[in-house]
Amino acid sequence: MAFERVLRELVKKGGLRKVARNLGIDHSSLYKSIQDGSNIGLNRIEEILNLFGYELKLSKRKEVKPGKSKQSTKRR
């Protein structure tokens, strides 16, 4: 997931132990939560982004007709 990669880069830039300390959590817990395939919670994502001055916003896009998505569903 590309989003996990962004979080990892932010944490790497800030230093894993320092970021964990600022979040009030153990560095090993932070490390595990930003690994590929982890199931990081939205609140943790927001905490990390907030620490670096970012904000997570969701906005509704234009109405999309129900049905097939534009992405290919072919199996390789």
N, C-alpha and C positions, 0 to 999 in steps of 0.2 A: 504494500500500500504506500502510495506516495506521501500521504499525510504523516505516517509514522516516520518516514525518512526526514521530513521537515522537522519534526519534534526532536529526533536524534541529533540533527545538525545544530539546533538551538541549544540543546543540553550540552553537546560537545563544546560549543563555543563558550558557554558559561562555566564549564567545568562540572562534571557529574557530582562530585561531593559538595561543591558550593551551591549548586542548584538544589540538591536534595536538602541541604541544611536550610536554605531559604524557604523551601516548601514545608519544612518541618517533618520530613520523612527520612527513612534510612536509604543510603545510596544504593544498596542492593535492590531495594523495592523499586526505586526509580529506574534502575538499569533494566530490570525485568519488564517493567511496564512499557518501555519504549522499544522493545525488541520486535522484530517481524513476527507476526502471528499472535502477538499478545492481545489481550482483550482489555485495552485501556479504557477507563471510564471517562465519560464526558467531563465530569468535574475535574479530573486530573489533567485532561487536555486544557481546559480553561485555566487552571492554576498555572501550568507551564507557560501558556501563551501570555497570560496576564503578567507574569514575572518578567517577561521580555518586552512588555509594552504592546502586545498584540491583543486583538479582540476577535472572538469568533462570532460571526454573524451569519444567519441563514435568511434567505429571502426567497419568496415564492416566485418561480419563473412564470412565463406566460402559460396559459392553459395548454395542455397537451392532450390530444385525443387518446383515450384508452386504446390499448391494443399492443401491437408489436413495438418494441423499442427500436431506435435507429441503429443500435449496436448489432453486429452480426451475432447470430446464435449458432453458427455452424461449429461443429466439433471437429477438431483436427486429429 
